[in-house]
Amino acid sequence: TMDTFVDSSWYFLRYCSPKEKKFAFDKKKTATWMPVDQYVGGIEHAILHLLYSRFFVKALRDLKYIHIDEPFTRLLAHGMVTKEGSVMSKSRGNVVDPGEMIEKYGSDVLRLYLLSVSAPEKDMEWTDEGAEGSNRFLLRLFTLADEKNKIKSKAIEGRMHKTIKEVSEDIESFRYNSAISKLIVFSNYLLQTEGDKKEALKNMALMIAPFAPHAAEELWSKLGNKGLVARAKWPKCNAKKIDNKLETAEEMIENVKRDIRNIINLVKVKPRNISLFVAEEWKYRLFEDVKKSESRDVGQLIRKFIVKGHENDSTKLISILVKDPGKISMEILNEKYEYTFLNNNKEMLEKEFECKIEVMKAESSSEQKARQALPGKPAILVR
């Protein structure tokens, strides 16, 4: 009882002055360090240890030994690891031996997997396949580190700074699973994108360090950095480097490639020619107007934003956008930007699909298919 329920109710006060020999704790040092900024523990602590700690603190406050009313400012009650739907227990026989997983993958993979599956406050279901996915992610970073491309890429630089921003925010908010997910997405992007990746990988080493410290140190050294990544400064986001337009355009290209593949699989014919139609300029303006409007009343939006000369089409489009706001991307481009970006990537698309690619403006085409083009979603005609 003394070394569990009693001592666990005030140990945090002793931590403030562990070398104090005359008193239980130094009042001045507890005044400096207390209360605890963040407490992380299991949910069972809320009705045992945390409750007793509050009683002790309030009693010591009344006796004038300390100045605080509560021992902990914030609480994060973490979830449990389950297997086969139940909390791991020797009696149930569903315990996973971490030693076996560490022997197979190393402690970094195990730690990364446990943090990536769900939010810290949620329970997580253990699967052996999940650890394999975390292992592939770390190995991917070392594969990328072997690349020798020296060509600077604004696209990679922009994505890097956006990843730094989002991962930093997620870690500060204890959204570790979300942070790891964004790092995995960025690593996949690097794998598919041409350009110098050394700076991006340097920052990846810094950002994976809290989750996979040993792999981070190895990657840091492999990239030619001196000292320990653990002693290096956390990367800073330069918001001016984030190019949301470019990122949206890249996503458009990926969606176009996916849609072309789906069409080819459907018609089961090798294409000789693929036409891509960029939406008319009035559709971009309409998308912007609907996005900015606070109203979601279809009738009101139609009266306000109906496009002269395109009354029927704009009316239908407004109704579609209100029912499915997901059709409006976070960053709406314009006709000229999409047309230029698609043309700049035409050679890449021709190599991938082994046929001629034609980029056209819908307003200049007589093809019926061209009328289906929307901002961020070119119409596609496969012949």
C-alpha positions in Angstrom: 0.0 0.0 0.0 2.7 2.5 0.9 4.8 2.0 -2.2 1.8 1.9 -4.6 -1.3 3.8 -3.6 0.3 6.2 -1.2 3.7 7.0 -2.9 2.2 7.0 -6.3 -0.1 9.8 -5.2 2.8 12.3 -4.7 5.9 11.0 -6.6 5.6 13.9 -9.1 6.3 16.3 -6.3 9.5 14.4 -5.4 10.6 14.4 -9.0 11.0 18.2 -8.8 13.8 17.8 -6.2 15.0 14.2 -6.3 18.2 15.0 -4.4 16.5 16.8 -1.5 17.6 15.0 1.8 15.9 17.0 4.5 12.3 17.3 3.3 10.0 15.2 1.1 10.3 17.9 -1.6 11.7 21.4 -2.1 8.8 24.0 -2.0 10.6 26.4 -4.3 11.2 23.8 -6.9 7.7 22.5 -6.8 6.6 26.2 -7.3 8.7 26.3 -10.4 7.8 22.9 -12.0 4.3 22.1 -10.9 1.7 21.5 -12.1 2.5 18.7 -14.6 1.8 19.9 -18.1 0.7 16.6 -19.6 -0.2 13.3 -18.0 -0.4 10.1 -20.2 -1.7 6.9 -18.8 -4.3 4.1 -19.1 -8.0 4.9 -18.5 -7.9 2.8 -15.3 -5.7 5.5 -13.7 -8.6 8.0 -13.9 -10.5 6.4 -11.0 -7.4 5.3 -9.0 -4.1 7.0 -9.2 -5.3 10.3 -10.6 -8.1 10.6 -8.1 -5.8 9.8 -5.1 -3.2 12.3 -6.5 -5.8 15.0 -6.5 -6.7 14.3 -2.8 -3.0 14.5 -1.8 -2.5 17.7 -3.7 -5.5 19.4 -2.2 -4.5 18.3 1.3 -0.9 19.5 0.9 -2.3 22.8 -0.5 -4.4 23.3 2.5 -1.4 22.6 4.7 0.5 25.3 2.8 3.2 22.9 1.5 2.3 23.6 -2.2 0.6 26.4 -4.2 -1.4 24.4 -6.8 -5.0 23.2 -6.8 -4.6 20.3 -9.4 -1.6 18.1 -10.0 -2.0 17.7 -13.8 -3.0 20.3 -16.4 -3.9 17.9 -19.2 -4.7 14.2 -19.3 -4.4 11.8 -22.3 -5.9 8.4 -21.4 -4.5 6.0 -24.0 -6.3 2.9 -25.4 -5.4 -0.8 -25.1 -3.9 -3.2 -27.6 -6.4 -5.9 -28.5 -6.2 -9.2 -30.4 -9.1 -11.2 -31.8 -11.4 -8.6 -30.3 -10.2 -8.8 -26.7 -7.6 -7.0 -24.6 -4.4 -9.0 -24.6 -4.2 -11.4 -21.6 -2.2 -14.5 -20.7 -5.4 -16.2 -19.5 -7.0 -15.7 -22.9 -3.8 -16.9 -24.7 -3.9 -13.9 -27.1 -0.6 -12.3 -26.0 1.9 -11.2 -28.7 5.5 -11.6 -27.5 7.2 -8.3 -28.4 10.6 -10.0 -28.3 9.6 -12.1 -31.3 8.6 -9.0 -33.3 11.8 -7.2 -32.3 13.9 -10.2 -33.3 12.2 -10.2 -36.7 11.8 -6.5 -37.5 13.6 -4.5 -34.9 12.2 -2.3 -32.2 11.6 0.7 -34.5 9.2 -1.2 -36.7 7.2 -2.4 -33.7 7.1 1.1 -32.2 6.1 2.7 -35.5 3.4 0.1 -36.0 1.9 0.6 -32.6 1.7 4.3 -33.0 0.4 4.3 -36.6 -2.7 2.0 -36.2 -5.0 4.3 -34.4 -5.2 7.5 -32.3 -3.5 7.2 -28.9 -6.8 7.4 -27.0 -8.4 4.5 -29.0 -8.0 0.8 -28.7 -6.0 -0.9 -31.5 -6.4 -4.4 -32.9 -3.1 -6.2 -33.4 -2.3 -7.8 -36.8 1.1 -9.2 -37.9 0.5 -7.8 -41.4 0.5 -4.2 -40.0 4.1 -4.6 -38.8 5.2 -5.7 -42.3 3.7 -2.4 -43.7 5.7 -0.3 -41.2 8.9 -2.3 -42.2 8.3 -1.6 -45.9 8.0 2.2 -45.1 11.3 2.3 -43.4 13.1 0.3 -46.1 11.6 2.6 -48.7 13.4 5.6 -47.1 16.8 3.9 -47.5 16.0 3.0 -51.1 15.3 6.7 -51.8 18.5 7.7 -50.1 20.4 5.7 -52.8 19.1 7.9 -55.6 21.5 10.3 -57.3 19.2 12.8 -59.0 20.5 16.3 -58.6 17.8 18.3 -60.4 16.0 20.7 -58.0 12.2 20.2 -57.8 9.8 22.9 -56.6 7.1 20.2 -56.4 9.2 18.2 -53.9 10.2 21.3 -52.0 6.6 22.4 -51.6 5.4 19.0 -50.5 8.2 18.8 -48.0 7.3 22.0 -46.3 3.6 21.1 -46.3 4.5 17.7 -44.7 6.7 19.5 -42.1 3.8 21.8 -41.2 1.2 19.0 -40.9 3.4 16.5 -39.1 4.5 19.1 -36.6 0.8 20.0 -35.9 -0.2 16.4 -35.5 2.6 15.6 -33.0 1.8 18.7 -30.9 -1.8 17.4 -30.8 -0.9 13.8 -30.0 -2.2 12.6 -33.4 0.7 10.3 -33.9 -1.1 8.0 -36.3 -2.0 10.9 -38.5 1.6 12.2 -38.5 3.0 8.8 -39.5 0.3 8.5 -42.2 1.5 11.8 -43.7 5.1 10.7 -43.6 4.2 7.5 -45.5 2.2 9.5 -48.1 5.2 11.8 -48.6 7.6 8.8 -49.0 5.3 7.4 -51.7 5.2 10.7 -53.4 9.0 10.9 -53.4 9.2 7.4 -54.9 7.0 8.5 -57.8 8.6 11.9 -58.4 11.8 12.8 -60.2 14.2 15.3 -58.6 16.7 15.9 -55.9 15.4 14.3 -52.7 18.3 14.7 -50.3 16.8 17.7 -48.4 13.5 16.0 -48.2 15.0 12.8 -46.8 17.1 14.8 -44.3 13.8 16.3 -43.0 12.2 12.8 -43.1 15.0 11.5 -40.8 14.2 14.3 -38.4 10.4 13.7 -38.5 10.6 9.9 -38.1 13.1 10.2 -35.2 10.4 10.4 -32.4 8.8 7.2 -33.8 11.8 5.2 -35.2 14.9 6.7 -33.6 17.4 4.0 -34.6 16.3 4.0 -38.3 16.4 7.8 -38.2 20.0 7.9 -37.0 21.0 5.4 -39.7 19.3 7.4 -42.4 20.7 10.7 -41.1 24.2 9.2 -41.3 23.7 7.7 -44.7 22.7 11.1 -46.1 26.1 12.5 -44.9 24.9 14.5 -42.0 27.2 14.9 -39.0 26.3 14.4 -35.3 23.1 12.7 -34.1 19.7 13.3 -35.4 18.5 13.3 -31.8 20.5 16.5 -31.2 19.5 18.2 -34.4 16.8 20.9 -34.6 13.3 20.1 -35.6 12.7 21.2 -39.2 10.9 24.5 -39.8 8.1 25.0 -42.3 8.5 27.8 -44.9 4.9 28.5 -45.8 6.0 30.5 -48.8 7.4 27.3 -50.4 4.0 25.5 -50.2 2.4 25.6 -53.7 -1.2 24.4 -53.3 -1.8 25.0 -57.0 1.0 22.7 -58.1 -0.1 20.1 -55.6 -3.7 20.2 -56.9 -2.4 20.0 -60.5 -0.3 16.9 -59.6 -3.3 15.2 -58.0 -5.3 16.0 -61.2 -2.7 14.2 -63.3 -2.8 11.2 -61.0 -6.6 11.1 -61.2 -6.4 11.4 -65.0 -4.1 8.5 -65.2 -6.4 6.4 -63.0 -9.4 7.3 -65.0 -7.7 6.4 -68.3 -6.7 3.0 -66.9 -10.3 2.4 -65.8 -11.6 3.3 -69.3 -9.1 1.0 -71.0 -9.9 -1.9 -68.6 -13.6 -1.3 -69.4 -13.4 -1.2 -73.2 -10.6 -3.7 -73.3 -9.0 -2.1 -76.4 -5.5 -0.7 -76.7 -5.9 3.0 -77.4 -4.5 4.7 -80.5 -5.4 8.2 -79.3 -6.5 9.8 -76.1 -8.1 13.3 -76.0 -8.2 15.3 -72.7 -10.6 18.2 -72.6 -10.1 21.1 -70.1 -13.3 22.6 -68.8 -14.7 26.0 -70.0 -13.6 29.0 -68.1 -17.1 29.8 -66.8 -17.1 26.6 -64.9 -14.0 27.6 -62.9 -15.7 30.9 -62.0 -18.9 29.1 -61.0 -16.9 26.6 -58.8 -15.2 29.6 -57.0 -18.5 31.4 -56.5 -20.2 28.3 -55.0 -17.2 27.5 -52.8 -17.1 31.0 -51.3 -20.8 31.3 -50.7 -22.0 30.5 -47.2 -25.5 29.5 -48.6 -26.3 26.0 -49.5 -29.8 26.8 -50.7 -29.9 25.6 -54.3 -32.5 28.1 -55.4 -30.7 31.0 -53.9 -27.4 30.0 -55.5 -29.0 29.5 -58.9 -30.6 33.0 -58.8 -27.2 34.5 -57.7 -24.7 32.6 -59.8 -26.6 31.4 -63.0 -24.3 31.9 -66.0 -25.8 33.7 -69.0 -25.5 31.7 -72.1 -25.1 28.5 -70.0 -28.3 28.7 -68.0 -29.2 24.9 -68.2 -25.7 23.7 -67.6 -24.9 26.1 -64.8 -28.2 25.3 -63.0 -27.5 21.5 -63.2 -23.9 22.1 -62.0 -25.0 24.2 -59.0 -27.3 21.4 -57.9 -24.6 18.8 -58.2 -22.1 20.9 -56.3 -24.5 21.5 -53.4 -25.3 17.7 -53.2 -21.7 16.7 -53.5 -19.3 19.5 -52.2 -16.4 17.0 -52.6 -16.3 17.8 -56.3 -14.9 21.2 -55.4 -11.1 20.8 -54.7 -9.5 22.8 -51.9 -7.6 24.8 -54.6 -9.5 25.6 -57.7 -7.2 26.2 -60.7 -8.2 28.0 -63.9 -8.5 26.9 -67.6 -5.1 28.2 -68.6 -3.3 26.6 -65.7 -4.8 23.2 -66.2 -4.3 23.4 -70.0 -0.7 24.3 -69.6 0.0 21.7 -66.9 -1.6 18.9 -68.9 0.4 19.8 -72.0 3.6 19.9 -69.9 2.9 16.3 -68.8 1.7 15.1 -72.2 5.0 13.3 -73.0 4.9 11.4 -69.7 1.3 10.3 -70.4 2.2 9.2 -73.9 5.0 7.1 -72.6 2.8 5.5 -70.0 -0.1 4.7 -72.3 1.9 4.2 -75.5 -0.3 6.3 -77.7 -0.8 9.9 -78.8 -2.2 12.3 -76.2 -4.1 15.4 -77.3 -5.0 18.2 -74.9 -7.8 20.5 -75.9 -10.0 23.3 -74.5 -13.6 22.1 -74.3 -14.8 25.5 -75.5 -12.9 24.9 -78.8 -14.1 21.4 -79.4 -17.3 20.1 -81.0 -17.0 16.8 -79.3 -20.0 16.0 -77.1 -17.6 14.5 -74.5 -15.9 17.9 -74.0 -19.0 19.2 -72.2 -18.5 16.8 -69.4 -15.2 18.4 -68.4 -15.1 20.0 -64.9 -12.5 22.0 -63.1 -9.8 19.6 -61.8 -11.4 16.7 -63.8 -10.7 16.8 -67.6 -13.1 14.9 -69.8 -11.4 11.9 -71.4 -12.1 10.4 -74.9 -10.3 7.1 -75.7 -10.2 6.0 -79.3 
